[in-house]
Amino acid sequence: MIMFNETYHEYFLAEETDFYKYYHNPEIPFFYPCNVLKFKKSPTLEEYMEIERKLMKFQQEMNQDYIYLYAVENTPFSKEIEQYLLSENYSIAGEELLSINPEDFYYSHSNEDVRVELVENNQQLKNYIDFMYQLNLKNGSSFAQKKQVFYVNRFHSPKVQQINAYLNGKVVGTASIILSTEFVEIDHFEVVPTAQHNGVGTEIQKFIMLLANDRKVILVVDKGTDANKMYYHQHYQFSGYQISAFKRFFPFVILDIPQSHPSSTLIS
């Protein structure tokens, strides 16, 4: 079975203990998935609260106003910890890791008016980042602007290829794919709401299945969503799940505020 640690991430292992691994990317501190703690084994509530305290202190030092963490893969939070998280205004969500052999991909309709292509030149990149900027505005203009640099860096990465899908001459969908010897991973898969149910997502996936050749295609999707149901309908197979917790906090919540420059030691 494929594991979540086999998926692509743009972060660095900053600290590892018996209980957890903490991943961090100082170049994109605003991007939650790149600054995350993952439990290796389930803690008691008391152990969790101690880890949370250290994590919150570190996030404060890094000028990050959130905590993002995952329970042990394929394991829920204990009831005691879940109740604590909810009482402390964390949001709890689930993700599933899905996989498919390209020849098993199922679709019932094609849309020949949709044109799909790799992002390979500056004009295609501009089309891509302009599209993503408009989608990211829902999280604020500052976030949308910061993500532009992220997409440009991905354009120059040898591991990532970006995809545009056009309908009537306009970009209406995008995706990124990460290539490895075993897998092709779909990431940042987006279709503009006004173009959904027009076969845009299907055409993007057909394009990816051809690129994958004999490699498995994998992706991570939020549980309980329409997209989640669609992938199962297209014959993707379940490979595992993970439960996350997320919370934003404000600086005044933390009383032990360090006055010196943050040290290179993270949460220890």
C-alpha atoms as one frame of an Amber mdcrd trajectory, in Angstrom:
protein
   0.000   0.000   0.000   1.228   3.507  -0.859   1.929   5.728   2.156   1.575
   9.482   2.613   5.325   9.823   3.139   5.750   8.762  -0.496   3.914  11.878
  -1.691   5.785  15.033  -2.639   6.348  17.826  -0.113   8.345  21.022  -0.200
   9.550  21.084   3.372  12.496  19.977   5.488  12.626  17.692   8.505  13.411
  20.184  11.261  13.022  18.003  14.335  12.259  14.371  15.154  11.420  12.819
  18.527   9.926   9.523  19.610   6.472  11.078  19.208   6.603  13.231  16.094
   8.356  14.708  13.106   8.192  18.449  12.593   8.571  19.773   9.058   9.342
  23.371   8.203  10.039  25.553   5.185  11.255  29.030   6.204  10.887  30.315
   2.647   7.103  29.838   2.638   6.014  30.219   6.284   2.483  31.208   5.236
   1.838  27.857   3.494   0.402  25.460   6.068   1.272  22.114   4.397   4.957
  23.054   4.429   5.026  23.829   8.166   3.432  20.881   9.877   3.878  18.402
  12.724   3.151  14.722  12.096   2.723  12.298  14.970   4.580   8.987  14.772
   2.667   7.503  17.705  -0.432   8.600  19.537   0.196  10.728  22.658  -1.863
  10.975  25.829  -3.683  14.256  26.312  -0.994  15.447  28.727   1.762  14.570
  26.240  -0.150  16.268  23.466  -0.603  19.492  25.459   3.124  19.659  26.184
   3.955  19.180  22.488   1.323  21.775  21.577   2.846  24.299  23.988   6.307
  23.877  22.442   4.929  24.004  18.931   2.967  27.169  19.619   6.066  28.811
  21.092   8.117  27.912  18.021   5.437  29.171  15.650   5.453  32.439  17.580
   9.214  32.729  17.146   8.832  32.151  13.415   6.056  34.788  13.181   3.557
  32.113  12.192   0.095  32.451  13.718  -1.156  28.895  13.255  -0.701  25.269
  14.278  -1.118  22.507  11.722  -0.641  18.851  12.656  -1.565  15.310  11.711
  -2.503  12.283  13.765  -0.667   9.021  13.128  -1.343   7.844   9.573  -4.471
   5.662   9.281  -5.295   6.410  12.940  -7.776   8.920  14.371  -7.041  11.231
  17.270  -8.046   9.682  20.580 -11.492  10.752  21.780  -9.883  12.666  24.642
  -7.588  14.618  22.317 -10.355  15.173  19.771 -12.599  16.663  22.465  -9.736
  18.884  23.604  -9.027  20.062  20.050 -12.661  20.955  19.455 -12.888  22.777
  22.791  -9.814  24.808  21.766 -11.365  25.794  18.420  -9.256  23.571  16.183
 -10.791  22.490  12.906 -10.433  18.760  12.264 -10.397  17.349   8.740  -9.538
  14.145   6.916  -7.636  13.382   3.732  -7.460  10.229   1.649  -4.589   9.011
  -0.500  -5.892   7.524  -3.758  -4.155   5.718  -6.604  -4.995   4.390 -10.040
  -3.382   2.549 -12.904  -3.755   4.762 -16.004  -5.498   2.043 -18.005  -8.192
   1.808 -15.308  -9.205   5.468 -15.540 -12.931   5.663 -16.273 -14.803   8.499
 -17.951 -18.082   8.588 -19.836 -17.728  11.792 -21.864 -15.002  13.778 -23.596
 -14.932  17.473 -24.460 -12.884  18.099 -27.579 -13.216  21.864 -27.037 -10.895
  21.614 -24.019  -7.210  21.982 -24.898  -4.673  20.738 -22.346  -0.951  21.524
 -22.467   2.167  21.596 -20.323   3.366  24.974 -19.059   6.657  25.285 -20.927
   7.180  28.979 -21.713   6.728  32.359 -20.089   3.351  33.097 -21.671   1.943
  29.754 -20.528   3.366  30.434 -17.057   1.711  33.864 -16.991  -1.596  32.236
 -17.926  -1.120  29.703 -15.140  -0.226  32.144 -12.370  -2.895  34.671 -13.404
  -5.481  31.900 -13.111  -4.169  30.762  -9.723  -3.992  34.352  -8.455  -7.708
  34.810  -9.047  -8.499  31.533  -7.274  -6.246  32.381  -4.318  -7.849  35.790
  -3.778 -10.463  34.046  -1.630  -7.676  33.788   0.987  -6.713  37.466   0.640
  -4.563  39.453  -1.765  -1.426  39.056   0.372  -1.693  35.255   0.266  -2.453
  35.290  -3.463   0.599  37.436  -4.152   2.918  35.261  -2.062   1.747  32.127
  -3.862   2.863  33.660  -7.185   6.514  33.196  -6.158   5.721  29.621  -5.123
   4.324  28.840  -8.591   7.264  30.445 -10.377   9.673  28.360  -8.283   7.715
  25.241  -9.202   7.958  26.183 -12.882  11.751  26.051 -12.545  11.754  22.821
 -10.506  12.908  19.697 -12.384  10.505  17.597 -10.303   7.285  19.470 -11.082
   5.383  20.096 -14.301   2.414  22.445 -14.511  -0.612  22.037 -16.758  -3.106
  24.508 -18.259  -6.511  23.587 -19.640  -8.150  26.044 -22.036 -11.781  26.426
 -23.051 -12.720  29.103 -25.596  -9.194  30.465 -25.381  -9.188  31.006 -21.615
  -7.498  28.991 -18.857 -10.289  27.276 -16.934  -8.289  24.575 -15.139  -4.792
  23.816 -13.921  -2.839  21.076 -12.223   0.693  20.268 -11.180   2.208  16.826
 -11.545   5.223  15.459  -9.698   7.163  12.811 -11.570   9.055   9.949  -9.974
  10.140   6.531 -11.196   7.089   4.843  -9.628   4.368   7.492  -9.522   2.873
  10.526 -11.155   1.308  12.605  -8.400  -1.463  15.101  -9.140  -1.277  18.269
  -7.041  -2.899  21.721  -7.088  -5.711  20.400  -9.294  -8.142  23.276  -9.916
 -11.084  23.945 -12.227 -12.780  27.341 -12.092 -16.337  26.963 -10.703 -17.960
  28.447 -13.817 -16.350  25.730 -15.995 -17.063  22.729 -13.792 -19.233  19.909
 -15.173 -17.876  20.609 -18.659 -15.376  17.759 -18.725 -12.396  20.010 -17.962
 -11.187  17.887 -15.054 -11.631  14.730 -17.119  -9.546  16.129 -19.988  -6.767
  17.152 -17.585  -6.721  13.655 -16.102  -6.742  11.978 -19.526  -3.701  14.099
 -20.394  -1.966  13.029 -17.177  -2.776   9.338 -17.701  -1.035   9.456 -21.080
   2.035  11.082 -19.523   2.077   8.499 -16.729   2.346   5.603 -19.181   2.867
   2.552 -16.931   3.313   4.452 -13.647   0.592   4.665 -11.021  -1.153   8.016
 -10.654  -1.695   9.174  -7.057  -3.339  12.135  -5.360  -4.485  13.356  -1.960
  -8.091  14.525  -1.641 -10.241  15.851   1.198 -12.636  13.277   2.622 -16.372
  13.683   2.163 -16.207  16.070  -0.794 -17.729  15.908  -4.256 -14.219  15.538
  -5.665 -13.634  12.558  -3.386 -16.759  10.840  -4.743 -15.796  11.686  -8.323
 -12.387  10.012  -8.023 -13.935   6.785  -6.755 -16.393   6.913  -9.661 -13.377
   7.185 -11.984 -11.939   3.982 -10.419  -9.286   5.458  -8.121  -8.490   3.126
  -5.225  -8.155   3.942  -1.519  -4.585   3.746  -0.181  -4.881   5.337   3.264
  -6.097   8.293   5.270  -4.823  10.893   7.707  -6.592  13.253  10.109  -5.403
  16.833  10.543  -6.051  19.591  13.059  -5.612  23.274  12.348  -5.864  26.390
  14.489  -4.955  30.028  14.072  -3.967  31.930  17.184  -3.018  35.480  18.069
   0.278  36.624  19.600  -1.284  37.664  22.882  -2.267  34.029  23.522   1.376
  33.189  24.153   2.700  34.636  27.383   6.243  33.284  27.200   7.440  35.439
  24.306  11.181  35.212  23.651  13.004  38.523  23.228  16.105  37.170  21.495
  16.456  36.166  17.842  14.960  32.710  17.186  17.486  29.953  17.710  18.213
  27.266  15.162  16.708  24.675  17.495  13.071  24.276  16.652  10.644  22.858
  19.166  12.998  21.184  21.582
